[in-house]
Amino acid sequence: MTVPDLSDIYRSYIACLNKQDWQNLPQFIHDDVCYNGEGIGVSGYRKMLEKDFSEIPDLQFNIELLVADPAYIGARLRFNCTPKGRFLGLDVNGRKVSFTENVFYEFRGERIGQVWSVIDKAAIEAQL
């Protein structure tokens, strides 16, 4: 797979998340995906995302930086959102916050098999 193909697949994946198009999520996520070292499978991945959108109704994934080197993607995602209650152990309680996530993906074929994610919690703490 070439770099442009992988970047296109990733952009389509982000669009899928933003539309909350859970029926098409398995098109992008491997059946036995691991998230930060834990095997959660595609159903666990979907539950995680559904929970995120439930707790943060205005959640939108915005690609700020994207680097592709088959079979890997590195991305910096930006979020401007309003979590309803606690988020990452912080009492956000409906306040608008901005933060980034640095995330790496390992693709197996055309689907994501591994995800390593770090959210900038300190940026949120500074806003509260």
Chimera marker file (.cmm) of the C-alpha trace (Angstrom):
<marker_set name="trace">
<marker id="1" x="0.000" y="0.000" z="0.000" r="1" g="1" b="0" radius="0.5"/>
<marker id="2" x="1.360" y="3.435" z="-0.859" r="1" g="1" b="0" radius="0.5"/>
<marker id="3" x="1.519" y="6.463" z="1.442" r="1" g="1" b="0" radius="0.5"/>
<marker id="4" x="-1.309" y="8.322" z="-0.383" r="1" g="1" b="0" radius="0.5"/>
<marker id="5" x="-3.545" y="5.225" z="-0.136" r="1" g="1" b="0" radius="0.5"/>
<marker id="6" x="-2.909" y="4.907" z="3.602" r="1" g="1" b="0" radius="0.5"/>
<marker id="7" x="-3.529" y="8.641" z="4.134" r="1" g="1" b="0" radius="0.5"/>
<marker id="8" x="-6.787" y="8.425" z="2.180" r="1" g="1" b="0" radius="0.5"/>
<marker id="9" x="-7.933" y="5.427" z="4.230" r="1" g="1" b="0" radius="0.5"/>
<marker id="10" x="-7.096" y="7.290" z="7.442" r="1" g="1" b="0" radius="0.5"/>
<marker id="11" x="-9.000" y="10.415" z="6.364" r="1" g="1" b="0" radius="0.5"/>
<marker id="12" x="-11.995" y="8.206" z="5.543" r="1" g="1" b="0" radius="0.5"/>
<marker id="13" x="-11.681" y="6.594" z="8.981" r="1" g="1" b="0" radius="0.5"/>
<marker id="14" x="-11.757" y="10.023" z="10.673" r="1" g="1" b="0" radius="0.5"/>
<marker id="15" x="-14.820" y="10.970" z="8.589" r="1" g="1" b="0" radius="0.5"/>
<marker id="16" x="-16.470" y="7.720" z="9.733" r="1" g="1" b="0" radius="0.5"/>
<marker id="17" x="-15.824" y="8.652" z="13.371" r="1" g="1" b="0" radius="0.5"/>
<marker id="18" x="-17.135" y="12.184" z="12.956" r="1" g="1" b="0" radius="0.5"/>
<marker id="19" x="-20.340" y="10.860" z="11.348" r="1" g="1" b="0" radius="0.5"/>
<marker id="20" x="-20.596" y="8.230" z="14.098" r="1" g="1" b="0" radius="0.5"/>
<marker id="21" x="-21.094" y="5.720" z="11.296" r="1" g="1" b="0" radius="0.5"/>
<marker id="22" x="-20.591" y="2.693" z="13.528" r="1" g="1" b="0" radius="0.5"/>
<marker id="23" x="-21.885" y="0.234" z="10.902" r="1" g="1" b="0" radius="0.5"/>
<marker id="24" x="-18.859" y="1.024" z="8.721" r="1" g="1" b="0" radius="0.5"/>
<marker id="25" x="-16.280" y="1.065" z="11.523" r="1" g="1" b="0" radius="0.5"/>
<marker id="26" x="-15.181" y="-2.577" z="10.850" r="1" g="1" b="0" radius="0.5"/>
<marker id="27" x="-14.117" y="-1.411" z="7.381" r="1" g="1" b="0" radius="0.5"/>
<marker id="28" x="-11.306" y="0.522" z="9.130" r="1" g="1" b="0" radius="0.5"/>
<marker id="29" x="-10.659" y="-1.422" z="12.359" r="1" g="1" b="0" radius="0.5"/>
<marker id="30" x="-9.168" y="-4.918" z="12.491" r="1" g="1" b="0" radius="0.5"/>
<marker id="31" x="-11.266" y="-7.560" z="14.271" r="1" g="1" b="0" radius="0.5"/>
<marker id="32" x="-8.665" y="-7.976" z="17.042" r="1" g="1" b="0" radius="0.5"/>
<marker id="33" x="-7.455" y="-4.358" z="17.339" r="1" g="1" b="0" radius="0.5"/>
<marker id="34" x="-5.313" y="-3.392" z="20.332" r="1" g="1" b="0" radius="0.5"/>
<marker id="35" x="-5.601" y="0.012" z="21.993" r="1" g="1" b="0" radius="0.5"/>
<marker id="36" x="-2.630" y="1.171" z="24.110" r="1" g="1" b="0" radius="0.5"/>
<marker id="37" x="-1.482" y="-2.429" z="24.465" r="1" g="1" b="0" radius="0.5"/>
<marker id="38" x="-4.879" y="-3.909" z="25.367" r="1" g="1" b="0" radius="0.5"/>
<marker id="39" x="-6.692" y="-6.241" z="22.989" r="1" g="1" b="0" radius="0.5"/>
<marker id="40" x="-10.222" y="-4.811" z="22.813" r="1" g="1" b="0" radius="0.5"/>
<marker id="41" x="-11.392" y="-6.012" z="19.411" r="1" g="1" b="0" radius="0.5"/>
<marker id="42" x="-13.591" y="-4.042" z="17.080" r="1" g="1" b="0" radius="0.5"/>
<marker id="43" x="-16.614" y="-4.287" z="19.422" r="1" g="1" b="0" radius="0.5"/>
<marker id="44" x="-14.613" y="-2.866" z="22.346" r="1" g="1" b="0" radius="0.5"/>
<marker id="45" x="-13.247" y="-0.125" z="20.109" r="1" g="1" b="0" radius="0.5"/>
<marker id="46" x="-16.773" y="0.793" z="19.039" r="1" g="1" b="0" radius="0.5"/>
<marker id="47" x="-17.991" y="0.840" z="22.676" r="1" g="1" b="0" radius="0.5"/>
<marker id="48" x="-15.092" y="3.131" z="23.596" r="1" g="1" b="0" radius="0.5"/>
<marker id="49" x="-15.999" y="5.566" z="20.815" r="1" g="1" b="0" radius="0.5"/>
<marker id="50" x="-19.729" y="5.448" z="21.578" r="1" g="1" b="0" radius="0.5"/>
<marker id="51" x="-18.939" y="6.272" z="25.222" r="1" g="1" b="0" radius="0.5"/>
<marker id="52" x="-16.731" y="9.186" z="24.132" r="1" g="1" b="0" radius="0.5"/>
<marker id="53" x="-19.495" y="10.633" z="21.943" r="1" g="1" b="0" radius="0.5"/>
<marker id="54" x="-22.068" y="10.093" z="24.708" r="1" g="1" b="0" radius="0.5"/>
<marker id="55" x="-19.929" y="11.984" z="27.225" r="1" g="1" b="0" radius="0.5"/>
<marker id="56" x="-18.846" y="14.640" z="24.706" r="1" g="1" b="0" radius="0.5"/>
<marker id="57" x="-21.817" y="15.336" z="22.385" r="1" g="1" b="0" radius="0.5"/>
<marker id="58" x="-19.922" y="17.892" z="20.251" r="1" g="1" b="0" radius="0.5"/>
<marker id="59" x="-16.853" y="15.674" z="19.794" r="1" g="1" b="0" radius="0.5"/>
<marker id="60" x="-15.160" y="16.062" z="16.413" r="1" g="1" b="0" radius="0.5"/>
<marker id="61" x="-11.801" y="14.647" z="15.329" r="1" g="1" b="0" radius="0.5"/>
<marker id="62" x="-9.708" y="17.233" z="13.453" r="1" g="1" b="0" radius="0.5"/>
<marker id="63" x="-6.460" y="16.200" z="11.786" r="1" g="1" b="0" radius="0.5"/>
<marker id="64" x="-3.787" y="18.787" z="12.529" r="1" g="1" b="0" radius="0.5"/>
<marker id="65" x="-0.793" y="16.746" z="11.367" r="1" g="1" b="0" radius="0.5"/>
<marker id="66" x="-0.630" y="13.484" z="9.449" r="1" g="1" b="0" radius="0.5"/>
<marker id="67" x="2.463" y="11.435" z="8.615" r="1" g="1" b="0" radius="0.5"/>
<marker id="68" x="2.262" y="8.135" z="6.782" r="1" g="1" b="0" radius="0.5"/>
<marker id="69" x="4.962" y="5.520" z="6.377" r="1" g="1" b="0" radius="0.5"/>
<marker id="70" x="3.396" y="2.186" z="5.424" r="1" g="1" b="0" radius="0.5"/>
<marker id="71" x="2.221" y="0.405" z="7.484" r="1" g="1" b="0" radius="0.5"/>
<marker id="72" x="2.057" y="3.249" z="10.017" r="1" g="1" b="0" radius="0.5"/>
<marker id="73" x="0.214" y="6.525" z="10.472" r="1" g="1" b="0" radius="0.5"/>
<marker id="74" x="1.200" y="9.180" z="12.991" r="1" g="1" b="0" radius="0.5"/>
<marker id="75" x="-1.304" y="11.933" z="13.651" r="1" g="1" b="0" radius="0.5"/>
<marker id="76" x="-1.853" y="14.924" z="15.853" r="1" g="1" b="0" radius="0.5"/>
<marker id="77" x="-5.562" y="15.393" z="16.355" r="1" g="1" b="0" radius="0.5"/>
<marker id="78" x="-7.107" y="18.607" z="17.706" r="1" g="1" b="0" radius="0.5"/>
<marker id="79" x="-10.282" y="18.728" z="19.745" r="1" g="1" b="0" radius="0.5"/>
<marker id="80" x="-12.429" y="21.715" z="20.722" r="1" g="1" b="0" radius="0.5"/>
<marker id="81" x="-15.298" y="20.242" z="22.687" r="1" g="1" b="0" radius="0.5"/>
<marker id="82" x="-17.534" y="20.355" z="25.732" r="1" g="1" b="0" radius="0.5"/>
<marker id="83" x="-17.451" y="17.212" z="27.893" r="1" g="1" b="0" radius="0.5"/>
<marker id="84" x="-20.622" y="16.941" z="29.986" r="1" g="1" b="0" radius="0.5"/>
<marker id="85" x="-19.016" y="15.814" z="33.247" r="1" g="1" b="0" radius="0.5"/>
<marker id="86" x="-15.688" y="14.265" z="34.186" r="1" g="1" b="0" radius="0.5"/>
<marker id="87" x="-13.151" y="13.742" z="31.438" r="1" g="1" b="0" radius="0.5"/>
<marker id="88" x="-9.788" y="12.047" z="32.025" r="1" g="1" b="0" radius="0.5"/>
<marker id="89" x="-10.489" y="12.320" z="35.742" r="1" g="1" b="0" radius="0.5"/>
<marker id="90" x="-11.023" y="16.089" z="35.508" r="1" g="1" b="0" radius="0.5"/>
<marker id="91" x="-14.246" y="17.924" z="36.407" r="1" g="1" b="0" radius="0.5"/>
<marker id="92" x="-14.851" y="19.647" z="33.084" r="1" g="1" b="0" radius="0.5"/>
<marker id="93" x="-18.646" y="19.790" z="33.618" r="1" g="1" b="0" radius="0.5"/>
<marker id="94" x="-19.764" y="21.388" z="30.383" r="1" g="1" b="0" radius="0.5"/>
<marker id="95" x="-16.883" y="23.818" z="29.904" r="1" g="1" b="0" radius="0.5"/>
<marker id="96" x="-15.388" y="24.174" z="26.448" r="1" g="1" b="0" radius="0.5"/>
<marker id="97" x="-11.836" y="22.793" z="26.288" r="1" g="1" b="0" radius="0.5"/>
<marker id="98" x="-9.219" y="22.496" z="23.570" r="1" g="1" b="0" radius="0.5"/>
<marker id="99" x="-6.556" y="19.800" z="23.537" r="1" g="1" b="0" radius="0.5"/>
<marker id="100" x="-4.597" y="17.511" z="21.258" r="1" g="1" b="0" radius="0.5"/>
<marker id="101" x="-4.027" y="13.803" z="20.968" r="1" g="1" b="0" radius="0.5"/>
<marker id="102" x="-0.863" y="12.293" z="19.557" r="1" g="1" b="0" radius="0.5"/>
<marker id="103" x="-1.687" y="8.912" z="18.113" r="1" g="1" b="0" radius="0.5"/>
<marker id="104" x="0.094" y="6.221" z="16.137" r="1" g="1" b="0" radius="0.5"/>
<marker id="105" x="-1.617" y="3.480" z="14.175" r="1" g="1" b="0" radius="0.5"/>
<marker id="106" x="-0.246" y="0.253" z="12.781" r="1" g="1" b="0" radius="0.5"/>
<marker id="107" x="-2.180" y="-0.993" z="9.788" r="1" g="1" b="0" radius="0.5"/>
<marker id="108" x="-2.612" y="-4.624" z="8.842" r="1" g="1" b="0" radius="0.5"/>
<marker id="109" x="-3.614" y="-4.495" z="5.232" r="1" g="1" b="0" radius="0.5"/>
<marker id="110" x="-6.119" y="-1.673" z="4.950" r="1" g="1" b="0" radius="0.5"/>
<marker id="111" x="-7.366" y="-1.820" z="8.557" r="1" g="1" b="0" radius="0.5"/>
<marker id="112" x="-6.013" y="-0.516" z="11.853" r="1" g="1" b="0" radius="0.5"/>
<marker id="113" x="-4.549" y="-3.284" z="14.028" r="1" g="1" b="0" radius="0.5"/>
<marker id="114" x="-2.782" y="-1.277" z="16.769" r="1" g="1" b="0" radius="0.5"/>
<marker id="115" x="-3.436" y="2.167" z="18.264" r="1" g="1" b="0" radius="0.5"/>
<marker id="116" x="-1.136" y="4.029" z="20.650" r="1" g="1" b="0" radius="0.5"/>
<marker id="117" x="-2.692" y="7.223" z="21.987" r="1" g="1" b="0" radius="0.5"/>
<marker id="118" x="-1.601" y="10.019" z="24.340" r="1" g="1" b="0" radius="0.5"/>
<marker id="119" x="-3.970" y="12.902" z="25.147" r="1" g="1" b="0" radius="0.5"/>
<marker id="120" x="-2.569" y="16.229" z="26.335" r="1" g="1" b="0" radius="0.5"/>
<marker id="121" x="-4.272" y="16.243" z="29.737" r="1" g="1" b="0" radius="0.5"/>
<marker id="122" x="-2.069" y="19.107" z="30.953" r="1" g="1" b="0" radius="0.5"/>
<marker id="123" x="-3.620" y="21.391" z="28.321" r="1" g="1" b="0" radius="0.5"/>
<marker id="124" x="-7.069" y="20.638" z="29.711" r="1" g="1" b="0" radius="0.5"/>
<marker id="125" x="-5.914" y="21.150" z="33.311" r="1" g="1" b="0" radius="0.5"/>
<marker id="126" x="-4.513" y="24.579" z="32.376" r="1" g="1" b="0" radius="0.5"/>
<marker id="127" x="-7.936" y="25.631" z="31.052" r="1" g="1" b="0" radius="0.5"/>
<marker id="128" x="-9.916" y="24.605" z="34.131" r="1" g="1" b="0" radius="0.5"/>
<link id1="1" id2="2" r="1" g="1" b="0" radius="0.2"/>
<link id1="2" id2="3" r="1" g="1" b="0" radius="0.2"/>
<link id1="3" id2="4" r="1" g="1" b="0" radius="0.2"/>
<link id1="4" id2="5" r="1" g="1" b="0" radius="0.2"/>
<link id1="5" id2="6" r="1" g="1" b="0" radius="0.2"/>
<link id1="6" id2="7" r="1" g="1" b="0" radius="0.2"/>
<link id1="7" id2="8" r="1" g="1" b="0" radius="0.2"/>
<link id1="8" id2="9" r="1" g="1" b="0" radius="0.2"/>
<link id1="9" id2="10" r="1" g="1" b="0" radius="0.2"/>
<link id1="10" id2="11" r="1" g="1" b="0" radius="0.2"/>
<link id1="11" id2="12" r="1" g="1" b="0" radius="0.2"/>
<link id1="12" id2="13" r="1" g="1" b="0" radius="0.2"/>
<link id1="13" id2="14" r="1" g="1" b="0" radius="0.2"/>
<link id1="14" id2="15" r="1" g="1" b="0" radius="0.2"/>
<link id1="15" id2="16" r="1" g="1" b="0" radius="0.2"/>
<link id1="16" id2="17" r="1" g="1" b="0" radius="0.2"/>
<link id1="17" id2="18" r="1" g="1" b="0" radius="0.2"/>
<link id1="18" id2="19" r="1" g="1" b="0" radius="0.2"/>
<link id1="19" id2="20" r="1" g="1" b="0" radius="0.2"/>
<link id1="20" id2="21" r="1" g="1" b="0" radius="0.2"/>
<link id1="21" id2="22" r="1" g="1" b="0" radius="0.2"/>
<link id1="22" id2="23" r="1" g="1" b="0" radius="0.2"/>
<link id1="23" id2="24" r="1" g="1" b="0" radius="0.2"/>
<link id1="24" id2="25" r="1" g="1" b="0" radius="0.2"/>
<link id1="25" id2="26" r="1" g="1" b="0" radius="0.2"/>
<link id1="26" id2="27" r="1" g="1" b="0" radius="0.2"/>
<link id1="27" id2="28" r="1" g="1" b="0" radius="0.2"/>
<link id1="28" id2="29" r="1" g="1" b="0" radius="0.2"/>
<link id1="29" id2="30" r="1" g="1" b="0" radius="0.2"/>
<link id1="30" id2="31" r="1" g="1" b="0" radius="0.2"/>
<link id1="31" id2="32" r="1" g="1" b="0" radius="0.2"/>
<link id1="32" id2="33" r="1" g="1" b="0" radius="0.2"/>
<link id1="33" id2="34" r="1" g="1" b="0" radius="0.2"/>
<link id1="34" id2="35" r="1" g="1" b="0" radius="0.2"/>
<link id1="35" id2="36" r="1" g="1" b="0" radius="0.2"/>
<link id1="36" id2="37" r="1" g="1" b="0" radius="0.2"/>
<link id1="37" id2="38" r="1" g="1" b="0" radius="0.2"/>
<link id1="38" id2="39" r="1" g="1" b="0" radius="0.2"/>
<link id1="39" id2="40" r="1" g="1" b="0" radius="0.2"/>
<link id1="40" id2="41" r="1" g="1" b="0" radius="0.2"/>
<link id1="41" id2="42" r="1" g="1" b="0" radius="0.2"/>
<link id1="42" id2="43" r="1" g="1" b="0" radius="0.2"/>
<link id1="43" id2="44" r="1" g="1" b="0" radius="0.2"/>
<link id1="44" id2="45" r="1" g="1" b="0" radius="0.2"/>
<link id1="45" id2="46" r="1" g="1" b="0" radius="0.2"/>
<link id1="46" id2="47" r="1" g="1" b="0" radius="0.2"/>
<link id1="47" id2="48" r="1" g="1" b="0" radius="0.2"/>
<link id1="48" id2="49" r="1" g="1" b="0" radius="0.2"/>
<link id1="49" id2="50" r="1" g="1" b="0" radius="0.2"/>
<link id1="50" id2="51" r="1" g="1" b="0" radius="0.2"/>
<link id1="51" id2="52" r="1" g="1" b="0" radius="0.2"/>
<link id1="52" id2="53" r="1" g="1" b="0" radius="0.2"/>
<link id1="53" id2="54" r="1" g="1" b="0" radius="0.2"/>
<link id1="54" id2="55" r="1" g="1" b="0" radius="0.2"/>
<link id1="55" id2="56" r="1" g="1" b="0" radius="0.2"/>
<link id1="56" id2="57" r="1" g="1" b="0" radius="0.2"/>
<link id1="57" id2="58" r="1" g="1" b="0" radius="0.2"/>
<link id1="58" id2="59" r="1" g="1" b="0" radius="0.2"/>
<link id1="59" id2="60" r="1" g="1" b="0" radius="0.2"/>
<link id1="60" id2="61" r="1" g="1" b="0" radius="0.2"/>
<link id1="61" id2="62" r="1" g="1" b="0" radius="0.2"/>
<link id1="62" id2="63" r="1" g="1" b="0" radius="0.2"/>
<link id1="63" id2="64" r="1" g="1" b="0" radius="0.2"/>
<link id1="64" id2="65" r="1" g="1" b="0" radius="0.2"/>
<link id1="65" id2="66" r="1" g="1" b="0" radius="0.2"/>
<link id1="66" id2="67" r="1" g="1" b="0" radius="0.2"/>
<link id1="67" id2="68" r="1" g="1" b="0" radius="0.2"/>
<link id1="68" id2="69" r="1" g="1" b="0" radius="0.2"/>
<link id1="69" id2="70" r="1" g="1" b="0" radius="0.2"/>
<link id1="70" id2="71" r="1" g="1" b="0" radius="0.2"/>
<link id1="71" id2="72" r="1" g="1" b="0" radius="0.2"/>
<link id1="72" id2="73" r="1" g="1" b="0" radius="0.2"/>
<link id1="73" id2="74" r="1" g="1" b="0" radius="0.2"/>
<link id1="74" id2="75" r="1" g="1" b="0" radius="0.2"/>
<link id1="75" id2="76" r="1" g="1" b="0" radius="0.2"/>
<link id1="76" id2="77" r="1" g="1" b="0" radius="0.2"/>
<link id1="77" id2="78" r="1" g="1" b="0" radius="0.2"/>
<link id1="78" id2="79" r="1" g="1" b="0" radius="0.2"/>
<link id1="79" id2="80" r="1" g="1" b="0" radius="0.2"/>
<link id1="80" id2="81" r="1" g="1" b="0" radius="0.2"/>
<link id1="81" id2="82" r="1" g="1" b="0" radius="0.2"/>
<link id1="82" id2="83" r="1" g="1" b="0" radius="0.2"/>
<link id1="83" id2="84" r="1" g="1" b="0" radius="0.2"/>
<link id1="84" id2="85" r="1" g="1" b="0" radius="0.2"/>
<link id1="85" id2="86" r="1" g="1" b="0" radius="0.2"/>
<link id1="86" id2="87" r="1" g="1" b="0" radius="0.2"/>
<link id1="87" id2="88" r="1" g="1" b="0" radius="0.2"/>
<link id1="88" id2="89" r="1" g="1" b="0" radius="0.2"/>
<link id1="89" id2="90" r="1" g="1" b="0" radius="0.2"/>
<link id1="90" id2="91" r="1" g="1" b="0" radius="0.2"/>
<link id1="91" id2="92" r="1" g="1" b="0" radius="0.2"/>
<link id1="92" id2="93" r="1" g="1" b="0" radius="0.2"/>
<link id1="93" id2="94" r="1" g="1" b="0" radius="0.2"/>
<link id1="94" id2="95" r="1" g="1" b="0" radius="0.2"/>
<link id1="95" id2="96" r="1" g="1" b="0" radius="0.2"/>
<link id1="96" id2="97" r="1" g="1" b="0" radius="0.2"/>
<link id1="97" id2="98" r="1" g="1" b="0" radius="0.2"/>
<link id1="98" id2="99" r="1" g="1" b="0" radius="0.2"/>
<link id1="99" id2="100" r="1" g="1" b="0" radius="0.2"/>
<link id1="100" id2="101" r="1" g="1" b="0" radius="0.2"/>
<link id1="101" id2="102" r="1" g="1" b="0" radius="0.2"/>
<link id1="102" id2="103" r="1" g="1" b="0" radius="0.2"/>
<link id1="103" id2="104" r="1" g="1" b="0" radius="0.2"/>
<link id1="104" id2="105" r="1" g="1" b="0" radius="0.2"/>
<link id1="105" id2="106" r="1" g="1" b="0" radius="0.2"/>
<link id1="106" id2="107" r="1" g="1" b="0" radius="0.2"/>
<link id1="107" id2="108" r="1" g="1" b="0" radius="0.2"/>
<link id1="108" id2="109" r="1" g="1" b="0" radius="0.2"/>
<link id1="109" id2="110" r="1" g="1" b="0" radius="0.2"/>
<link id1="110" id2="111" r="1" g="1" b="0" radius="0.2"/>
<link id1="111" id2="112" r="1" g="1" b="0" radius="0.2"/>
<link id1="112" id2="113" r="1" g="1" b="0" radius="0.2"/>
<link id1="113" id2="114" r="1" g="1" b="0" radius="0.2"/>
<link id1="114" id2="115" r="1" g="1" b="0" radius="0.2"/>
<link id1="115" id2="116" r="1" g="1" b="0" radius="0.2"/>
<link id1="116" id2="117" r="1" g="1" b="0" radius="0.2"/>
<link id1="117" id2="118" r="1" g="1" b="0" radius="0.2"/>
<link id1="118" id2="119" r="1" g="1" b="0" radius="0.2"/>
<link id1="119" id2="120" r="1" g="1" b="0" radius="0.2"/>
<link id1="120" id2="121" r="1" g="1" b="0" radius="0.2"/>
<link id1="121" id2="122" r="1" g="1" b="0" radius="0.2"/>
<link id1="122" id2="123" r="1" g="1" b="0" radius="0.2"/>
<link id1="123" id2="124" r="1" g="1" b="0" radius="0.2"/>
<link id1="124" id2="125" r="1" g="1" b="0" radius="0.2"/>
<link id1="125" id2="126" r="1" g="1" b="0" radius="0.2"/>
<link id1="126" id2="127" r="1" g="1" b="0" radius="0.2"/>
<link id1="127" id2="128" r="1" g="1" b="0" radius="0.2"/>
</marker_set>
